[in-house]
Amino acid sequence: MTTITRRKREARGELGPYRRHELLTGEIYYPAFGYTGYGDGTGTDLAAFICEDMRLDWEANRTELLWFCASHERRAKLFADEEPWWLALRGSFAVLPWASEQFDSDPDAVRHELRTMARPHRAAYAADLTEAQEWAKYCREVIAHPERGGQGSDPQSSQDMLQEALAAVERCKKLLSELDAT
């Protein structure tokens, strides 16, 4: 009888803010110093840096990164390391992480997994809808009372702001309806 021995791969350690950001977004940002991501210091196409280490990092941290996306939290709130302000990001189940698009074989299954993980965080998505509705209300008030001034108080800017706010309201409603449908 043949015995198959499976060894569990040891944890790859903390990803750090740059690699985490790159796995989630596919974007590379090079600071003046202290960069610890996958890039070489000059190239900005992360796909050019796909390697076995990146695949292993995604495999080892996939659940945590998907949970972050589903949670709708700000990244700095969830991860212990220092996050540079320019890498600030908020999770959303509606957007597949870049690394998932590269390394997971079934994007529809990942989308379903994200929606399922996001259900307990519905209140955060609902709070975004309320915030977007308040923003739209403010924009309507600026249009109705241009004498109050403020940002975007010229007629075209006010209309543009209102259109952005209304689009945000619709996005939030769509996310909530997708969550409720799962």
C-alpha positions in Angstrom: 0.0 0.0 0.0 1.3 3.4 -1.0 1.1 6.2 1.6 0.6 9.7 0.3 2.1 12.4 2.5 0.8 15.9 2.0 2.7 18.7 3.5 1.0 21.9 4.4 2.9 24.9 2.9 4.1 27.2 5.6 2.5 30.6 5.7 4.2 33.2 3.5 4.1 35.8 6.2 2.6 39.3 6.1 2.0 40.6 2.6 2.6 44.2 3.5 0.6 47.2 2.0 2.2 47.3 -1.4 1.7 43.6 -2.3 -1.8 43.6 -0.8 -2.7 46.7 -2.9 -1.3 45.2 -6.0 -3.1 41.8 -5.6 -6.4 43.7 -5.0 -6.1 46.4 -7.7 -3.5 45.4 -10.2 -2.0 48.9 -9.7 1.6 49.7 -8.9 2.6 52.8 -7.0 6.3 53.5 -6.4 7.1 55.7 -3.4 10.3 57.6 -3.0 11.6 54.8 -0.8 10.4 51.7 1.1 8.6 49.9 -1.8 8.0 46.2 -1.1 5.7 45.2 -3.9 6.2 43.0 -7.0 7.4 45.7 -9.3 11.0 46.5 -10.3 10.9 50.2 -9.4 10.0 51.5 -12.9 7.5 49.2 -14.6 3.8 50.0 -14.0 2.1 47.0 -15.7 1.7 44.5 -12.9 0.9 41.7 -15.4 4.5 41.9 -16.5 5.5 40.9 -12.9 3.3 37.8 -12.6 5.4 35.2 -11.0 5.3 32.1 -8.8 5.7 34.2 -5.6 2.7 36.3 -6.6 0.6 33.2 -7.2 1.7 31.7 -3.9 0.9 35.0 -2.1 -2.6 35.0 -3.6 -3.1 31.4 -2.7 -2.0 31.9 0.9 -3.9 35.2 1.4 -6.9 34.7 -0.9 -9.6 34.2 1.8 -8.4 37.2 3.9 -8.3 39.4 0.8 -11.7 38.3 -0.4 -13.1 38.9 3.0 -11.7 42.4 2.9 -13.4 43.0 -0.4 -16.7 41.7 0.9 -16.5 43.6 4.2 -16.8 47.0 2.7 -14.3 48.3 5.3 -11.4 50.6 4.7 -8.3 48.6 4.5 -6.4 50.5 7.2 -9.0 49.4 9.7 -8.5 45.7 8.9 -4.7 45.3 8.5 -2.1 45.9 11.1 0.7 47.2 9.0 1.2 50.9 8.2 -0.7 51.8 5.1 0.5 54.7 3.1 -2.3 57.2 2.4 -2.0 56.8 -1.4 -2.9 53.1 -1.1 -6.1 53.8 0.7 -8.8 51.4 -0.5 -12.3 50.3 0.5 -13.5 46.8 -0.2 -16.6 46.0 -2.3 -18.0 42.6 -3.3 -18.8 44.1 -6.7 -15.3 44.2 -7.9 -13.1 41.1 -8.4 -9.6 41.5 -7.0 -7.1 41.7 -9.8 -5.3 38.6 -8.6 -8.5 36.6 -8.7 -8.9 37.5 -12.3 -5.3 36.3 -12.9 -5.2 33.1 -10.8 -8.8 31.9 -10.1 -10.3 29.7 -12.8 -14.0 30.5 -12.3 -14.8 34.2 -11.9 -18.6 33.6 -11.5 -17.9 31.3 -8.5 -15.7 34.0 -7.0 -18.4 36.6 -7.5 -20.9 34.3 -5.7 -18.3 33.7 -2.9 -17.9 37.5 -2.5 -21.7 38.1 -2.4 -22.1 35.4 0.2 -19.2 36.8 2.3 -20.7 40.3 2.0 -24.2 39.4 3.4 -23.2 40.0 7.0 -21.9 43.5 6.1 -25.1 44.7 4.5 -25.4 47.5 7.0 -22.1 49.1 5.6 -23.5 49.0 2.1 -26.8 50.5 3.4 -24.9 53.2 5.1 -23.3 54.1 1.8 -26.7 54.4 0.2 -27.8 56.8 2.9 -24.6 58.8 2.4 -25.1 58.9 -1.3 -28.8 60.0 -0.9 -27.6 62.8 1.5 -25.0 63.9 -1.1 -27.7 64.0 -3.8 -30.0 66.0 -1.5 -27.2 68.5 -0.9 -26.5 68.8 -4.6 -30.2 69.6 -5.3 -30.1 72.3 -2.6 -27.0 73.9 -4.2 -28.9 73.9 -7.5 -32.0 75.3 -6.0 -30.1 78.0 -4.0 -27.0 79.0 -5.9 -26.6 82.0 -3.7 -25.4 79.7 -0.9 -22.3 79.1 -2.8 -20.0 76.3 -1.9 -18.1 73.8 -4.0 -19.5 73.5 -7.4 -21.9 76.4 -7.1 -21.7 77.4 -10.8 -24.7 75.9 -12.7 -22.7 73.3 -14.8 -20.6 72.1 -11.8 -23.7 71.8 -9.7 -25.4 69.7 -12.4 -22.3 67.5 -12.8 -22.2 67.0 -9.0 -25.8 66.0 -8.9 -25.3 63.5 -11.8 -22.4 62.0 -9.9 -24.5 61.8 -6.7 -27.4 60.2 -8.5 -25.1 57.7 -10.1 -23.7 56.8 -6.7 -27.3 56.3 -5.3 -28.0 53.9 -8.2 -24.7 52.0 -7.7 -25.5 51.6 -4.0 -29.1 50.4 -4.7 -27.8 47.9 -7.2 -25.3 46.5 -4.7 -27.9 46.2 -2.1 -30.3 44.5 -4.4 -27.5 42.0 -5.4 -26.9 41.3 -1.8 -30.5 40.8 -1.1 -30.8 38.4 -4.0 -28.2 36.0 -2.7 
